[in-house]
Amino acid sequence: MTGAQRKTLQDIADAAGLSKAATSYALRGLRGSEATQARVRAIAEELGYSADPIARALASGRSGNVAIVGSLRDLWRQGLAVMLSEALRAQKLSSIIADVDGSPQREEEVLRSLAAQRVDGVIALPVDPSASYWADVPAQTRIVSIGDALTARPDSESVLFDNEYGVGTALQHLADLGHRTVGLLAPTLPSTPGRPAELLAQSLGDSMGLTVTVSSSPSSVHGAAQAAAQLLVGDHRPTALFCLGDSIAFGAYRAARDLGLSVPEDLSILGFDDSELASLVSPELTTFGWDEQAIVDAAVGALTSPEGTGTASGRVMFRPVFIARASTTRPSRPNAPSH
């Protein structure tokens, strides 16, 4: 193929009369009859198709390790990391789970160490998705990020969350209940650039007549309790806290208890990821449910498939399901006037 454009998986699928997913499975010998697999391989050979060698090695399980990198004090992320590891093992891939403890510096150190560990792929739940150090990861190391796209690594695949829907639904729920002052606790360090969810909260809040105060919070329950307490002292405390993570919401429960506030009568609390404990705390936590298995499948599929996510942008997006429980109600005291 001299001077010809490199053939893609879509070209093979079109020639075979199959979907792209079915073609990918057939090429890897995972699904389809033996005759279909043989026909697809013959078409690929005839067209001169050559899969990304890194993706092909990952998909066949002949590579070394895949690193799962993220800040894992958050209970939901802990569970997701375990599910990712199990899904990789089902693909006959080894995994290394690296906790960066919410630190961009630690995240950079871990990424630099991957070359020595012969890591061929990375699934990242990034602390700082806009950091320049993502570009320093060797080009042959395939990266899939979950939650945020990596601006310094535009060739990487991404599994994203529909934050506009989630944040908008949460704030509308509170506005409909009569709240006008809302505190937003986000798992972001002051040194980390603003995340879309936080920026959205303030702009959407403005459109709904809400005053939204954004504050950073550790993902640990103890750290989140301290961050929540700082928002809840004084006469002008918010009547509701929206926490971008159930672990943070559990910290808000502790802060409310320590300050003698009743949930939800004195303070409504919302979480964001429906952890296993969300229905066990009292009152049960209003939060959002995510299809974790679909998220895991999309991330591992993007890593192992020759065509990544299979989308033109290299990104897939998931929308959460709002779960109203007992931790939110109408405010018991007058709200501060909205701006």
C-alpha positions as CSV (number, residue, x, y, z in Angstrom):
1,M,0.0,0.0,0.0
2,T,2.3,2.8,-1.2
3,G,0.8,6.2,-0.7
4,A,-2.6,4.7,0.0
5,Q,-4.6,5.9,3.0
6,R,-4.4,3.4,5.9
7,K,-7.5,1.2,6.1
8,T,-9.7,1.4,9.2
9,L,-11.9,-1.1,11.0
10,Q,-14.9,0.7,9.5
11,D,-13.6,-0.1,6.0
12,I,-13.4,-3.8,6.9
13,A,-16.9,-3.7,8.4
14,D,-18.3,-2.0,5.3
15,A,-16.7,-4.6,3.1
16,A,-18.0,-7.5,5.3
17,G,-21.5,-6.1,5.7
18,L,-21.1,-6.2,9.5
19,S,-21.2,-3.7,12.3
20,K,-17.9,-2.3,13.5
21,A,-18.2,-4.0,16.8
22,A,-18.9,-7.4,15.2
23,T,-16.0,-6.9,12.8
24,S,-13.7,-6.2,15.8
25,Y,-14.8,-9.2,17.6
26,A,-14.4,-11.4,14.5
27,L,-10.9,-10.2,13.9
28,R,-9.9,-11.1,17.4
29,G,-11.6,-14.4,17.3
30,L,-14.0,-13.6,20.1
31,R,-17.4,-13.8,18.5
32,G,-19.0,-15.0,15.3
33,S,-18.9,-18.3,13.5
34,E,-15.5,-19.7,12.3
35,A,-16.6,-19.0,8.8
36,T,-17.4,-15.3,9.6
37,Q,-14.1,-14.9,11.4
38,A,-12.2,-16.4,8.5
39,R,-14.1,-14.2,6.0
40,V,-13.4,-11.0,8.0
41,R,-9.7,-11.9,8.3
42,A,-9.5,-12.5,4.6
43,I,-11.1,-9.2,3.8
44,A,-8.7,-7.4,6.2
45,E,-5.7,-9.1,4.5
46,E,-7.0,-8.2,1.1
47,L,-7.4,-4.6,2.0
48,G,-4.1,-4.4,3.7
49,Y,-5.6,-3.6,7.1
50,S,-3.2,-3.4,10.0
51,A,-4.6,-2.9,13.5
52,D,-2.8,-0.6,15.9
53,P,-0.1,-3.0,17.2
54,I,-0.4,-1.8,20.8
55,A,-4.2,-2.2,20.7
56,R,-3.8,-5.6,19.1
57,A,-1.4,-6.7,21.8
58,L,-3.6,-5.4,24.6
59,A,-6.7,-7.1,23.1
60,S,-4.9,-10.5,22.8
61,G,-3.6,-10.4,26.3
62,R,0.0,-10.7,25.1
63,S,1.2,-7.4,26.6
64,G,2.4,-6.8,30.1
65,N,0.6,-4.6,32.6
66,V,-2.2,-2.0,32.5
67,A,-2.0,0.7,35.2
68,I,-5.2,2.1,36.8
69,V,-4.2,5.5,38.1
70,G,-6.5,7.7,40.3
71,S,-7.3,9.1,43.7
72,L,-8.9,6.3,45.5
73,R,-10.0,7.6,48.9
74,D,-13.4,8.1,47.4
75,L,-15.5,5.0,47.9
76,W,-17.1,5.0,44.4
77,R,-13.7,5.2,42.7
78,Q,-12.4,2.4,44.9
79,G,-15.2,0.2,43.6
80,L,-14.7,1.3,40.0
81,A,-10.9,0.5,40.2
82,V,-11.7,-3.0,41.4
83,M,-14.2,-3.5,38.6
84,L,-11.7,-2.2,36.1
85,S,-9.1,-4.7,37.4
86,E,-11.6,-7.6,37.1
87,A,-12.5,-6.6,33.6
88,L,-8.9,-6.4,32.5
89,R,-8.2,-9.8,34.1
90,A,-11.1,-11.2,32.0
91,Q,-9.2,-9.9,28.9
92,K,-6.1,-11.8,30.2
93,L,-4.4,-8.5,31.1
94,S,-2.5,-7.8,34.3
95,S,-3.3,-4.6,36.2
96,I,-1.5,-2.3,38.6
97,I,-3.6,0.0,40.8
98,A,-1.9,3.2,41.8
99,D,-3.5,5.6,44.3
100,V,-2.3,9.2,43.8
101,D,-4.2,10.5,46.9
102,G,-5.7,13.6,45.3
103,S,-2.2,15.0,44.5
104,P,-1.2,16.2,41.0
105,Q,2.5,15.9,42.1
106,R,1.9,12.3,43.1
107,E,0.0,11.7,39.8
108,E,3.0,13.0,37.9
109,E,5.4,10.8,39.8
110,V,3.3,7.7,39.2
111,L,3.1,8.4,35.5
112,R,6.9,8.8,35.3
113,S,7.4,5.5,37.0
114,L,5.3,3.5,34.5
115,A,8.0,3.1,31.9
116,A,10.2,1.2,34.3
117,Q,7.3,-1.1,35.1
118,R,6.7,-2.0,31.4
119,V,3.2,-0.7,31.4
120,D,1.6,-0.8,28.0
121,G,-1.7,1.0,28.8
122,V,-3.2,3.4,31.4
123,I,-6.8,3.8,32.6
124,A,-6.8,7.1,34.4
125,L,-9.3,8.8,36.7
126,P,-7.2,12.0,36.6
127,V,-6.7,14.4,39.4
128,D,-5.5,17.2,37.1
129,P,-6.7,16.4,33.5
130,S,-5.2,19.6,32.1
131,A,-1.7,19.0,33.5
132,S,1.2,19.0,30.9
133,Y,2.7,15.9,32.3
134,W,0.1,13.7,30.5
135,A,2.0,14.6,27.3
136,D,5.2,13.1,28.8
137,V,3.7,9.6,29.0
138,P,5.4,7.6,26.1
139,A,3.5,7.8,22.9
140,Q,3.4,4.0,22.7
141,T,1.5,3.8,26.0
142,R,-2.2,3.9,25.2
143,I,-4.3,6.0,27.7
144,V,-8.0,6.0,28.4
145,S,-9.3,8.6,30.9
146,I,-12.5,8.4,32.9
147,G,-14.4,11.5,33.9
148,D,-12.3,14.1,32.1
149,A,-10.5,14.4,28.8
150,L,-6.8,15.0,28.9
151,T,-6.1,18.3,27.2
152,A,-2.4,17.6,26.9
153,R,-3.0,14.2,25.3
154,P,-5.6,14.9,22.7
155,D,-5.1,11.5,21.1
156,S,-6.2,9.6,24.2
157,E,-9.7,8.1,24.5
158,S,-12.2,9.4,27.1
159,V,-15.2,8.1,29.0
160,L,-17.0,11.1,30.2
161,F,-19.9,12.0,32.5
162,D,-22.8,14.2,31.6
163,N,-22.1,16.7,34.3
164,E,-24.4,19.3,32.8
165,Y,-27.4,17.0,33.2
166,G,-26.3,15.8,36.7
167,V,-25.6,19.3,38.1
168,G,-28.6,20.8,36.5
169,T,-30.9,18.1,37.8
170,A,-29.5,18.4,41.3
171,L,-29.8,22.2,41.5
172,Q,-33.3,22.2,39.9
173,H,-34.4,19.6,42.6
174,L,-33.2,22.0,45.3
175,A,-34.7,25.1,43.7
176,D,-38.1,23.3,43.3
177,L,-38.0,22.5,47.1
178,G,-37.5,26.2,47.8
179,H,-33.8,26.4,48.5
180,R,-31.9,29.5,47.4
181,T,-28.5,29.1,49.0
182,V,-26.5,26.0,48.1
183,G,-23.0,25.0,49.0
184,L,-21.1,22.8,46.5
185,L,-18.3,20.6,47.8
186,A,-16.1,19.4,45.0
187,P,-13.1,17.0,45.2
188,T,-10.7,19.5,43.7
189,L,-7.5,21.0,45.1
190,P,-7.1,24.8,44.9
191,S,-4.1,24.2,42.6
192,T,-6.2,22.2,40.1
193,P,-7.9,24.1,37.3
194,G,-11.7,24.5,37.5
195,R,-13.7,21.4,36.5
196,P,-16.7,21.6,34.3
197,A,-19.1,20.5,37.0
198,E,-18.1,23.3,39.3
199,L,-18.2,26.0,36.6
200,L,-21.6,24.6,35.5
201,A,-23.0,24.7,39.1
202,Q,-22.5,28.5,39.4
203,S,-23.7,29.3,35.9
204,L,-26.8,27.1,36.2
205,G,-27.4,28.3,39.7
206,D,-27.5,31.8,38.4
207,S,-30.2,30.9,35.9
208,M,-32.3,29.3,38.6
209,G,-32.0,32.1,41.1
210,L,-29.7,30.2,43.4
211,T,-26.6,31.4,45.1
212,V,-24.0,28.6,44.8
213,T,-20.9,28.7,46.9
214,V,-18.2,26.4,45.6
215,S,-15.6,24.9,48.0
216,S,-12.9,22.3,47.5
217,S,-13.1,19.2,49.7
218,P,-11.0,16.1,50.3
219,S,-12.7,12.8,49.2
220,S,-12.2,11.2,52.6
221,V,-15.1,11.4,55.1
222,H,-13.0,13.0,57.8
223,G,-11.6,15.7,55.4
224,A,-15.0,16.3,53.9
225,A,-16.5,16.8,57.4
226,Q,-14.0,19.6,58.0
227,A,-14.6,21.2,54.6
228,A,-18.4,21.0,55.2
229,A,-18.1,22.5,58.7
230,Q,-16.4,25.6,57.2
231,L,-19.5,26.2,55.0
232,L,-22.0,25.6,57.8
233,V,-20.8,28.0,60.4
234,G,-22.3,31.5,60.7
235,D,-25.7,33.0,60.2
236,H,-25.7,32.8,56.4
237,R,-24.9,29.1,56.0
238,P,-26.5,27.4,53.0
239,T,-29.7,25.5,53.5
240,A,-28.4,22.6,51.2
241,L,-25.1,21.0,50.3
242,F,-24.5,19.4,47.0
243,C,-21.5,17.0,47.2
244,L,-19.8,15.8,44.1
245,G,-19.2,12.4,45.6
246,D,-21.1,10.3,48.2
247,S,-17.9,10.0,50.4
248,I,-18.0,13.8,50.6
249,A,-21.7,13.7,51.4
250,F,-21.1,11.3,54.3
251,G,-18.6,13.8,55.6
252,A,-21.3,16.5,55.4
253,Y,-23.6,14.2,57.5
254,R,-20.9,14.1,60.2
255,A,-20.4,17.9,60.1
256,A,-24.1,18.5,60.4
257,R,-24.3,16.1,63.4
258,D,-21.3,17.7,65.1
259,L,-22.9,21.2,64.7
260,G,-26.3,20.0,66.0
261,L,-28.0,20.3,62.6
262,S,-30.7,17.9,61.6
263,V,-30.7,16.3,58.1
264,P,-32.8,17.2,56.2
265,E,-34.8,19.6,58.4
266,D,-31.9,22.0,59.0
267,L,-29.8,21.0,56.0
268,S,-30.5,19.1,52.8
269,I,-27.6,17.0,51.5
270,L,-27.2,15.5,48.0
271,G,-24.5,13.1,46.8
272,F,-23.4,12.2,43.3
273,D,-22.6,8.5,42.8
274,D,-25.0,6.2,44.7
275,S,-22.4,4.2,46.7
276,E,-23.5,1.1,48.5
277,L,-23.8,3.1,51.7
278,A,-26.1,5.7,50.3
279,S,-29.2,3.7,51.2
280,L,-27.8,2.7,54.6
281,V,-27.1,6.1,56.2
282,S,-30.0,7.8,58.0
283,P,-31.7,9.5,56.4
284,E,-31.0,7.8,53.1
285,L,-29.0,9.9,50.8
286,T,-30.4,11.6,47.7
287,T,-27.9,11.0,45.0
288,F,-27.3,9.9,41.4
289,G,-26.9,6.3,40.1
290,W,-24.3,5.5,37.4
291,D,-24.1,2.4,35.2
292,E,-20.6,1.4,36.5
293,Q,-20.5,-1.8,34.5
294,A,-21.1,0.1,31.3
295,I,-18.5,2.7,32.2
296,V,-16.0,-0.1,32.9
297,D,-16.8,-1.9,29.7
298,A,-16.4,1.3,27.7
299,A,-13.1,2.1,29.2
300,V,-11.6,-1.4,28.8
301,G,-13.1,-1.6,25.3
302,A,-11.5,1.7,24.3
303,L,-8.1,0.5,25.6
304,T,-8.2,-2.9,23.9
305,S,-10.1,-2.2,20.7
306,P,-8.1,-1.3,17.6
307,E,-10.5,1.6,17.0
308,G,-10.7,2.8,20.6
309,T,-14.2,4.0,21.5
310,G,-15.3,3.7,17.9
311,T,-16.5,7.4,17.9
312,A,-15.2,10.2,15.8
313,S,-14.2,12.2,18.8
314,G,-12.7,9.3,20.7
315,R,-15.2,10.0,23.5
316,V,-18.3,8.3,25.0
317,M,-20.5,10.0,27.5
318,F,-22.7,8.6,30.3
319,R,-25.7,10.2,31.9
320,P,-26.6,9.5,35.6
321,V,-30.1,8.6,37.0
322,F,-31.4,10.9,39.8
323,I,-32.4,9.0,42.9
324,A,-34.5,11.1,45.3
325,R,-34.4,9.8,48.9
326,A,-34.9,11.3,52.3
327,S,-31.9,13.6,52.7
328,T,-33.5,16.5,50.9
329,T,-36.6,18.5,51.8
330,R,-37.9,22.1,51.9
331,P,-35.7,24.4,54.0
332,S,-37.0,25.0,57.5
333,R,-35.7,28.6,57.7
334,P,-36.0,31.6,55.4
335,N,-33.3,31.7,52.7
336,A,-30.9,34.5,52.2
337,P,-32.1,36.5,49.2
338,S,-30.8,35.3,45.9
339,H,-28.5,37.7,43.9
